Amino acid sequence: MSGLQILALLSGLGGLGATIGATVSNEWRTTSRASSVITATWVLQGLWNNCAGNAIGALHCRPHHTILNLDGYIQACRGLMIAAVCLGFFGTVFALVGMKCTKIGGSDKTKARIACFAGANFILSGLCSLSACSLYAHRITSEFFNPMFVAQKYELGAALFIGWAGSVLCVLGGGVLCFSVADCCKKRPRSHTDYTYKGAASHSHISSYQRGKSISQRPPPDYSSSSRAPNFDKNVYV
């Protein structure tokens, strides 16, 4: 089980790194070359900055000037990605405490509960990241395929695919971590030696009881038959 827990921790760490990279990236959406006449310049947009680049490699970025006036889906994606990063961080800390190969966390039962909690944090982190990337991608695709939308159209950026990959890694790591400690939460059955010892003790007790019963409750001798009757001499009592 220690190998599975190490694999789950590495998967969760990889997912957390991908989630952080997607959160700070500026390539959530990029200008569509199909709807643009000038292809030497393009525009990149992320959750925090708007960037413009050209063919010679120059890239200029500026942050969003307002927070309250942003679109609702951008604010929702910000909150979900921040929650995903926080949950992934706490999942990593709890996983290090609850793993069997570490010497902190208390007893095995306590460490198993901590590891299960860490797996739940990884799963929630992956779901938050998956929801944010899917919401942003849905907005891009709905605008791109809408014939009534006449403004600049965008395509899916690289940050969305990185976020999807990170969410999958977090969910897999959390699931494996919960599965690896599922047997520790169950009640362990009695070992074979316990049954043998108790069975032997009960058998010896029954045997001694039967021997004592046979000795103490021995039936009295039967003198009814002439062969076993005692030979008393009547002249002795005369």
C-alpha positions as CSV (number, residue, x, y, z in Angstrom):
1,M,0.0,0.0,0.0
2,S,2.9,2.4,0.5
3,G,3.7,2.2,-3.2
4,L,0.2,3.1,-4.1
5,Q,0.2,6.0,-1.7
6,I,3.5,7.3,-3.1
7,L,2.1,7.1,-6.6
8,A,-1.1,8.9,-5.5
9,L,1.0,11.7,-3.9
10,L,3.0,12.1,-7.0
11,S,-0.1,12.3,-9.1
12,G,-1.7,14.8,-6.8
13,L,1.5,16.9,-6.8
14,G,1.6,16.9,-10.6
15,G,-2.1,17.9,-10.7
16,L,-1.4,20.7,-8.3
17,G,1.5,22.0,-10.3
18,A,-0.6,21.9,-13.5
19,T,-3.5,23.7,-11.7
20,I,-1.1,26.5,-10.5
21,G,0.4,26.8,-14.0
22,A,-3.1,27.1,-15.6
23,T,-4.2,29.7,-13.0
24,V,-1.3,32.1,-13.6
25,S,-1.2,31.5,-17.4
26,N,-2.3,34.2,-19.8
27,E,-3.4,31.8,-22.6
28,W,-6.9,30.9,-21.5
29,R,-8.1,32.1,-24.9
30,T,-6.3,33.4,-28.0
31,T,-7.4,35.3,-31.1
32,S,-9.0,33.1,-33.8
33,R,-6.9,33.3,-37.0
34,A,-9.9,32.2,-39.0
35,S,-11.9,35.4,-38.3
36,S,-9.0,37.8,-38.3
37,V,-7.6,39.6,-41.4
38,I,-4.3,40.6,-39.8
39,T,-2.5,37.4,-38.7
40,A,0.8,39.0,-37.7
41,T,-0.6,40.1,-34.3
42,W,-2.8,38.3,-31.9
43,V,-4.4,38.8,-28.5
44,L,-4.1,36.5,-25.5
45,Q,-6.4,36.7,-22.5
46,G,-6.3,35.0,-19.1
47,L,-7.9,35.3,-15.7
48,W,-5.6,38.1,-14.6
49,N,-4.1,39.8,-17.7
50,N,-4.7,40.8,-21.3
51,C,-1.7,40.4,-23.6
52,A,-1.0,41.4,-27.2
53,G,1.8,39.9,-29.3
54,N,3.2,40.1,-32.8
55,A,5.2,37.9,-35.1
56,I,8.6,39.4,-34.1
57,G,8.2,38.1,-30.5
58,A,7.1,41.2,-28.7
59,L,4.5,40.6,-26.0
60,H,2.8,43.3,-23.9
61,C,0.5,42.5,-21.0
62,R,-1.7,44.6,-18.7
63,P,-3.9,43.4,-15.9
64,H,-7.6,43.8,-15.8
65,H,-8.3,47.4,-14.8
66,T,-11.4,46.5,-12.8
67,I,-12.6,43.6,-10.7
68,L,-16.2,44.5,-10.1
69,N,-16.9,45.1,-13.7
70,L,-15.5,41.8,-15.0
71,D,-17.8,39.2,-16.6
72,G,-19.3,36.8,-14.2
73,Y,-17.8,33.7,-15.7
74,I,-14.3,35.2,-15.2
75,Q,-14.9,35.9,-11.6
76,A,-16.3,32.4,-11.1
77,C,-13.3,30.8,-12.8
78,R,-11.0,32.8,-10.6
79,G,-12.7,31.6,-7.4
80,L,-12.8,28.0,-8.6
81,M,-9.1,28.0,-9.5
82,I,-8.0,29.6,-6.3
83,A,-10.1,27.0,-4.4
84,A,-8.5,24.2,-6.4
85,V,-5.0,25.4,-5.6
86,C,-5.8,25.7,-1.8
87,L,-7.4,22.3,-1.7
88,G,-4.5,20.7,-3.6
89,F,-2.0,22.3,-1.2
90,F,-3.9,21.0,1.9
91,G,-4.3,17.6,0.3
92,T,-0.5,17.4,-0.2
93,V,0.2,18.3,3.4
94,F,-2.4,15.8,4.8
95,A,-1.1,13.1,2.4
96,L,2.4,13.5,3.8
97,V,1.1,13.1,7.3
98,G,-1.2,10.2,6.6
99,M,1.1,8.1,4.5
100,K,2.3,4.8,6.0
101,C,5.9,5.5,5.0
102,T,6.1,8.6,7.3
103,K,6.5,8.5,11.1
104,I,4.1,11.3,12.0
105,G,0.4,11.3,12.4
106,G,-0.2,8.9,15.3
107,S,-1.6,5.4,15.1
108,D,-2.3,3.5,11.9
109,K,-6.1,4.1,12.2
110,T,-5.5,7.9,12.6
111,K,-3.1,8.0,9.7
112,A,-5.6,6.1,7.5
113,R,-8.3,8.8,8.3
114,I,-5.9,11.6,7.5
115,A,-5.0,9.9,4.2
116,C,-8.6,9.6,3.3
117,F,-9.2,13.2,4.1
118,A,-6.2,14.1,1.9
119,G,-7.7,12.1,-1.0
120,A,-11.0,13.9,-0.6
121,N,-9.1,17.2,-0.9
122,F,-7.4,16.1,-4.1
123,I,-10.7,15.0,-5.6
124,L,-12.4,18.3,-4.7
125,S,-9.4,20.2,-6.1
126,G,-9.7,18.4,-9.4
127,L,-13.4,19.0,-9.6
128,C,-13.0,22.7,-9.0
129,S,-10.3,23.0,-11.7
130,L,-12.4,20.9,-14.1
131,S,-15.4,23.1,-13.5
132,A,-13.5,26.3,-14.1
133,C,-11.9,25.2,-17.3
134,S,-15.1,23.7,-18.7
135,L,-17.1,26.9,-17.9
136,Y,-14.5,29.1,-19.6
137,A,-14.3,26.7,-22.6
138,H,-18.1,26.7,-22.9
139,R,-18.2,30.5,-23.1
140,I,-15.5,30.5,-25.9
141,T,-17.2,27.9,-28.0
142,S,-20.7,29.4,-27.6
143,E,-19.3,32.8,-28.8
144,F,-17.4,31.2,-31.7
145,F,-20.3,29.2,-33.1
146,N,-22.8,32.0,-32.6
147,P,-23.5,33.6,-36.0
148,M,-25.0,36.7,-34.3
149,F,-21.8,37.4,-32.4
150,V,-19.9,40.0,-34.4
151,A,-17.1,40.9,-32.0
152,Q,-13.7,39.4,-32.0
153,K,-13.8,35.6,-31.7
154,Y,-11.4,33.5,-29.7
155,E,-10.2,29.9,-29.6
156,L,-9.3,27.6,-26.7
157,G,-5.9,28.5,-25.2
158,A,-3.2,26.2,-23.9
159,A,-4.1,26.9,-20.2
160,L,-7.4,25.2,-20.6
161,F,-5.8,21.9,-21.6
162,I,-3.2,22.2,-18.8
163,G,-6.0,22.7,-16.3
164,W,-8.0,19.7,-17.6
165,A,-4.9,17.6,-17.3
166,G,-4.2,18.8,-13.8
167,S,-7.8,18.1,-12.8
168,V,-7.6,14.5,-14.1
169,L,-4.3,13.9,-12.2
170,C,-5.8,15.3,-9.0
171,V,-8.9,13.1,-9.2
172,L,-6.8,10.0,-10.0
173,G,-4.4,10.7,-7.1
174,G,-7.2,11.3,-4.7
175,G,-9.1,8.2,-5.7
176,V,-6.0,6.0,-5.4
177,L,-5.1,7.5,-2.1
178,C,-8.6,6.8,-0.7
179,F,-8.6,3.2,-2.2
180,S,-5.2,2.5,-0.6
181,V,-6.4,3.1,2.9
182,A,-9.9,1.7,2.5
183,D,-8.9,-1.6,4.1
184,C,-7.5,0.2,7.2
185,C,-10.9,1.7,8.0
186,K,-12.6,-1.7,8.1
187,K,-12.6,-4.0,11.2
188,R,-9.9,-6.6,10.9
189,P,-11.0,-10.2,11.4
190,R,-9.5,-12.4,14.0
191,S,-6.4,-14.3,13.1
192,H,-6.2,-18.1,12.8
193,T,-4.1,-18.5,15.9
194,D,-6.7,-16.8,18.0
195,Y,-9.3,-19.3,16.9
196,T,-7.0,-22.3,17.4
197,Y,-6.0,-21.1,20.9
198,K,-9.5,-20.5,22.0
199,G,-10.7,-23.8,20.5
200,A,-8.0,-25.7,22.2
201,A,-8.7,-24.0,25.6
202,S,-12.4,-24.8,25.3
203,H,-11.7,-28.4,24.3
204,S,-9.4,-28.9,27.3
205,H,-12.0,-27.4,29.6
206,I,-14.7,-29.7,28.3
207,S,-12.5,-32.7,28.5
208,S,-11.5,-32.0,32.1
209,Y,-15.2,-31.4,33.0
210,Q,-16.1,-34.7,31.5
211,R,-13.3,-36.5,33.3
212,G,-14.4,-34.9,36.6
213,K,-18.0,-35.8,36.0
214,S,-17.2,-39.4,35.2
215,I,-15.1,-39.8,38.3
216,S,-17.4,-38.0,40.8
217,Q,-20.7,-39.4,39.3
218,R,-19.6,-43.1,39.0
219,P,-22.6,-45.3,39.6
220,P,-22.7,-47.5,42.7
221,P,-21.9,-51.2,42.4
222,D,-24.7,-53.5,41.6
223,Y,-25.1,-56.4,44.2
224,S,-28.2,-57.9,42.7
225,S,-26.4,-60.6,40.9
226,S,-25.0,-63.6,42.9
227,S,-21.6,-63.5,41.2
228,R,-20.8,-60.0,42.5
229,A,-22.5,-60.2,45.9
230,P,-20.1,-60.1,48.9
231,N,-19.6,-63.5,50.7
232,F,-20.5,-62.8,54.3
233,D,-20.0,-65.5,56.9
234,K,-23.1,-65.8,59.0
235,N,-21.3,-67.6,61.8
236,V,-19.4,-64.5,62.6
237,Y,-22.5,-62.7,63.7
238,V,-24.0,-65.6,65.7
